[in-house]
């Protein structure tokens, strides 16, 4: 257990990834998607609320629509910060990858659980709803693999 915690919370971050390389290779596209999502939520006219999440903004009063768009843009900023940390880990501090898999697992699982209690009106199934199911499974598997030492060649 102490060994796992040391991999998850190293005393010092370095650029050495000590887990199974699959967890590192899957981390790269997840990082790219996180960065893309962030900029779209911040820069799209509707914040992605209607164009992606299928929230029927045009059926709401202007003030309500503007509030939803602003919240989506603010969420995009949070995604950008997470994505930048992920990019930093991918490029410079690979020993952070297990910790960031844990963060992704908590974030996606938590968002899915919150969505169960605080539902959002949508016209169809938003991609995030599917992600709330798929990404935690992937994140959990990658977390385990990232903590699992890769076998050394003899």
N, C-alpha and C positions, 0 to 999 in steps of 0.2 A: 504493500500500500504506500509506503514511504517513497518507493521508486516511482510510482505513478504520479504522486503529488509533486515530486521533483521535476518530472517531465511537464506537468501541467502548469506549475508555478516555479520555473527555474529561478535560481538566485540571480542569474544574469542572462539576458537574451543574447543569443549569437546567431550566426547564419548557418547553423548546422541543424538539419532536420534528422531526428533520431528514430522516427517511426517508420511504418510501412510507406513506401513511396506512393502508393495508390492514393493515400490521404492527401499527399502534397499535390499530386496531379489533378485531383478532383477540386482541390482548393482554388486552383487558377481560374477555371471557368466560373465558379461561384463568385469569385472576386470580381470578374468582369461583369457579370450580371448585376451584382450589387451596385457597382459604379454606374452602369447604364440606367438602372432603375432610379438611382438617386438624381441624376441629371434630368431624367424625364419628368419626375415629380416636381422638380424645382423649376424647370424651364417651359414645359408644355403649358399652353394657354389654360387648359382645364386641370393642370396638375396630374393628369392621368386619371382623375376621378371618374370621368365619363368615358373617355376614349379607351381606357384599359379596364378599370374596375367596374365599368358599366353602371355607375350611380347615375340615375336620371336627373342630372343637374337642371336640364331645361324645364323640368316640371316643378321646380322649387322657386320660391321668390328670389330675386336677385341677391339680396343680402345673405340668404342661406347658402346659395351657390358659391358666393364669394368666400364665405367662411369655410366651406368644405375645401375649396381650391387652396386657400391659405394653409389649412391644416395639412393637406397633401404636400404642399411645397415645404412646409416645416419638417414634415416626415422625411422628405427627400434630403434635407440637410443632415438629418440624423443618419440616413443611409449613406450619404457621402462621407461623413466622418468614419463610420464603420468600414466603408469600402476603402478609404484611405489607410486605415490601420491594417486592413487585410492586404492591401497593395504593399505597404511597408514591410509586412511580414513576408510576403511572397518574394520580395526583392532583397531585403536586407536582414531580416530577423526571423528566419525560418523556424527557430525554436519557439516562436509565438503561435505557430499554427495549431497545436493542440488546444491552447487556451481559446483561440478564436473559433475553433469548431464547437467548443463548449458554449461560447457566447452565442453563436448562431443557433445551436440547439435550444438554448433558453429563449432567445428572441423569437424564433419562429413558433416554438411550442406555446410560449406565453401569448403571442399574438393570436394564435388559433384558439386558445382557451378564452381569451378576452372576447373574441368574436362570437363565441358561444353564448356569452352573457350580454353582450352589447352588439346586437346584430346591426348590419348596414343594409339598407334597401338597395338592391341591384336588379338590373333587367335580366341578366344572365349570370352564369357562374364566372366570377372574376378569376384571373390567373392566380392571384394571391390565395384564394380559397383552396385551390389545388396544391399550391406550394405549402400551405399550412399542414397538409397531410404528408407530402412527399419529402420536403426538405428536412423536417425533424428526423425522419428515418435515415436519410442520407447522412445528416450531421452526426447522428448517434453512431452509425457504422464507421464514419470517417474519424470520429473522436477515438473510438476503440482502436482503429488501425493506426492512428497517429501516436497513440500511447504504446502500441505494440512494437517492441524493438525489431528492426529489420535484421534478418539473419545475415551474418557475415560469411563471405566466401572463405573457405579454408585454404 
